[in-house]
Amino acid sequence: MERAMEQLNRLTRSLRRARTVELPDGRRGVAGRSVSELLSNSKFDVNYAFGRVKRSLLHIAANCGSVECLVLLLKKGANPNYQDISGCTPLHLAARNGQKKCMSKLLEYSADVNICNNEGLTAIHWLAVNGRTELLHDLVQHVSNVDVEDAMGQTALHVACQNGHKTVSF
């Protein structure tokens, strides 16, 4: 069990640094167990403190674009709508960083695009801030109100314009 915990700790450290790590494949692992089996059978705490922002492994995987890890965590029951201390969901982080594959998988597992973080920002606000119009088209079909305002009374279109993005179309 001690070696299993070390494998999980290595996975977590690599996700924090947004790097890959050599882990056992599906046939071999610690005592012949796969990483997915280690994750599903452990009492490993998947929340880690990053300064004042407490995020889950799912948040970290979405943030750095680790689709394989994200899917594994979702299959094992990770909550795609879990909000960190700042109110961000994994979908917020994937949108902020333009992680299209992660966004698609999170939506497939019922991530709610209408959740606002503590500042009132939704995933479409994050896409608009960063000018990711190619991803807006994928996400907007799931949004109930494209004119939702953040805590400052600004819509996604407002924040796109403020950040110098000239082409935002819903």
C-alpha positions, 0 to 999 in steps of 0.5 A: 500500500505504501508503494501505491501511495507513492504512485499516486503522489507522483501522479499528483506532483506531475499534474501540479507541474503540468508534466507527464510521468511514467506510470504503470500501464493497465497490465502492470503496476504496484503489485500488479495493479493499474493506476485506475485500480489504485485510484479507485481503491485508495483513500487518497485525498484528491484535494490539495492546497495551492496557496489559498485555492483548494483544487481537486485532481480533476481541476488540475487535470483540466487546467493542464490538459491531461485528458487521460487523467481527467477521463479516468477521474471522471469515470471513477466518479469525480464531480465535474461541477465541484467548485474550488475555493474561488468558485471555479469548476474544472470547466472554468479552468479548461476554458481559461486555458483553451483545453478543448478536449478536456472541455468536451469530456467535461461536457460529456460528463454533465459539467454545468456551463452556467456555474459562476465562480465567486466573481460571477464569471462563467466558462464563456467569460473565460473563453471571451477574456482569452479570445478563444472564439473557436471554442465558444462555438462548442460551448455556447450551445450548452449555455442558457443565457449568453448575456449573463453578467459577472459581479461587475455587470459585464457580459462575455462580450464586454470582457472580450472587447475589453481585452482587445478581441474584435471577433466574438460571435455566438 
